[in-house]
Amino acid sequence: MTMAPPRLSRSTVTGYSLGSVGTGGFATLPGLVLAYYLTDTLGVAAAVASVVVFAPKALDLLINPYIGSRSDAAAARTGTRRRFLLLGALALPVFFALTFAVPAGASTLVGCLWVTVAFIFAAIAFSLFQVPYIALPAELTDDYHERSRLMSWRVALLAVAILLFGAGGPALRDLGGGGQPGYLLMGIFAGLALGLGMLAAWRIAPRGRNVDPDAAPADASSGHGLADSLAAVRSSGPFRFLLGAFVLQALATGCMLGAAQYVATYVLDSEGSVSVLFAALVAPALAVMPMWIRLVRAWGKRGAYFLASGLFLSSAVAMLGLLATPGPWVYAVVALAGIGYAGMQMLPMSMLPDVISDHENATTGSVRAGAFSGVWTAAETVGLALGPAVVLAILAATGFVSSAGGETVIQSDGAVTGIVIAFAAVPAVLVVASMVALRGYRLAAEERNMSDN
């Protein structure tokens, strides 16, 4: 009789989940306020501000896989990635606060350069934490279902972080009187919150106890160069299909979020309703995680992932009804999409460590979790970053008219149609493509789970 693997302790699950305070907060708050800080407080031109905001995301394409390969080399040598986690957790609060600490009286050029340098270093610090953080589940447990449990709590805390930072960041700014003093107050307190969440995850990371003290010291560079790491990732068919599905869905989500403000303003005729749309999409994660865990036990992760994707897809199609009858009914449909979105976040994140373990078992224990997580986080960043760009391209093609200084512009029917296409039709098409990619996902752990059921 096979003994059941041990359950992860409550402290491990809690500590790992609290890391999402750092990842969720950093993913949310700069996207919400940084561009506005540049244009409306420092006087930076919008075109220049867009480059400042996007530059660190482009840097992720290069730096995340490199950090992954270096953390793999460290894990192979010492059995732990804690040094990377700690460095990121300590450095991010400093550089995040500095991003919003432009000296009073500085010129627009100096302010722009200050923010650019500080934000790039903040992004590097974030990557130093995020890449090994995403790799941790493969090392915390070998159990298929425990990984689902771990990810369910992580995504629930991620939703809390997104909601709290999305509302609390601007509130802190306003509490500090707005302007540069308000942004500085926000930067300091938000940075501290990011760092504390990250330190909680660092505390529960493996400490290298599994390293054989009698073994010869490992060559940290042997087999863990960037080219070696990327070659290992390319060799995994399940990873390619899973990554393809996840990135397409990240792009779909980026489009929906990027178009939400336009839907609120020009379709629902209520600029403030964007907060309701945002909460309706994110908040269901707090309630539905137990449902997704039960579905994993009944259908497996791949089957549950198809269901989550299908739920999001059907909701996106239903939102096309905004073209005929815009109204508050859309909030209920977005909440339904939010149930699917919660699964679309939790399930692939719990499938990734299964893929990593499968690859390492097939390659006699080669340490590659960082390589996989480095490529994963870089691709996810690009998918989310391209979403707003796709939205803007669609708006430009359909005749959207920009405005300034609070001016109200009546958009043409074609522009309103373009907004709904960007918000609903494009995400629907992308999710269909993701489900096609997911059909190619095959993994031994998945097959074993289904046969056990």
DATACOR-V488729 format. One record per backbone hydrogen bond with DSSP energy under -0.5 kcal/mol. CO is the residue of the C=O (numbers start at 1). NH is the residue of the N-H. Records with the same first field share a line. If there is no record, write none. Layout:
CO: NH  NH
This chain:
9: 13
10: 14
11: 15
12: 16
13: 17
14: 18
15: 19
16: 19
17: 20
18: 21  22
19: 22  23
20: 24
21: 25
22: 26
23: 27
24: 28
25: 29
26: 30
28: 32
29: 33
30: 34  35
33: 37
34: 38
35: 39
36: 40
37: 41  42
38: 44
45: 49
46: 50
47: 51
48: 52
49: 53
50: 54
51: 55
52: 56
54: 57  58
55: 59
56: 60
57: 61
58: 61  62
59: 62  63
60: 64
62: 66
63: 67
64: 68
65: 69
66: 70
67: 71
68: 72
69: 73
70: 74
71: 75
72: 76
73: 77
74: 78  79  80
75: 79
79: 208
81: 84  85
82: 86
83: 87
84: 88
85: 89
86: 90
87: 91
88: 92
89: 93
90: 94
91: 95
92: 96
93: 97
94: 98
95: 99
96: 100
97: 100
98: 101
103: 106
107: 111
108: 112
109: 113
110: 114
111: 115
112: 116
113: 117
114: 118
115: 119
116: 120
117: 121
118: 122
119: 123
120: 124
121: 125
122: 126
123: 127
124: 128
125: 129
126: 130
127: 131
129: 133
130: 134
131: 135
132: 136
133: 136
135: 138
136: 139  140
137: 141
143: 147
144: 148
145: 149
146: 150
147: 151
148: 152
149: 153
150: 154
151: 155
152: 156
153: 157
154: 158
155: 159
156: 160
157: 161
158: 162
159: 163
160: 164
161: 165
162: 166
163: 167
164: 168
165: 169
167: 171
168: 172
169: 173
170: 174
171: 175
172: 176
173: 178
174: 177
178: 182
179: 183
180: 184
181: 185
182: 186
183: 187
184: 188
185: 189
186: 190
187: 191
188: 192
189: 193
190: 194
191: 195
192: 196
193: 197
194: 198
195: 199
196: 200
197: 201
198: 202
199: 203
200: 204
201: 205
202: 205
208: 211
211: 213
212: 215
218: 220
219: 222
221: 224
225: 229
226: 230
227: 231
228: 232
229: 233
230: 234
231: 235
233: 236
235: 237
236: 240
237: 241
238: 242
239: 243
240: 244
241: 245
242: 246
243: 247
244: 248
245: 249
246: 250
247: 251
248: 252
249: 253
250: 254
251: 255
252: 256
253: 257
254: 258
255: 259
256: 260
257: 260  261
259: 263
260: 264
261: 265
262: 266  267
263: 267  268
264: 270
270: 273
271: 274
272: 275
273: 277
274: 278
275: 279
276: 280
277: 281
278: 282
279: 283
282: 285
283: 286
284: 287  288
285: 289
288: 292
289: 293
290: 294
291: 295
292: 296
293: 297
294: 298
295: 299  300
296: 300
299: 303
300: 304
301: 305
302: 306
303: 307
304: 308
305: 309
306: 310
307: 311
308: 312
309: 313
310: 314
311: 315
312: 316
313: 317
314: 318
315: 319
317: 320
318: 321
319: 322
320: 323
321: 324  325
327: 330
328: 331  332
329: 332  333
330: 334
331: 335
332: 336
333: 337
334: 338
335: 339
336: 340
337: 341
338: 342
339: 343
340: 344
341: 345
342: 346
343: 347
345: 349
346: 350
347: 351
348: 352
349: 353
350: 354
351: 355
352: 356
353: 357
354: 358
355: 359
356: 360
357: 361
358: 362
359: 363
360: 365  366
361: 364
363: 366
366: 368
368: 372
369: 373
370: 374
371: 375
372: 376
373: 377
374: 378
375: 379
376: 380
377: 381
378: 382
379: 383
380: 384
381: 385
382: 386
383: 387
384: 388
385: 389
386: 390
387: 391
388: 392
389: 393
390: 394
391: 395
392: 396
393: 397
394: 398
395: 400
396: 399
400: 402
404: 407
407: 409
409: 411
412: 416
413: 417
414: 418
415: 419
416: 420
417: 421
418: 422
419: 423
420: 424  425
421: 426
424: 428
425: 429
426: 430
427: 431
428: 432
429: 433
430: 434
431: 435
432: 436
433: 437
434: 438
435: 439
437: 440
438: 441
440: 442
443: 447
444: 448
445: 449
446: 450
447: 451
448: 452
449: 453
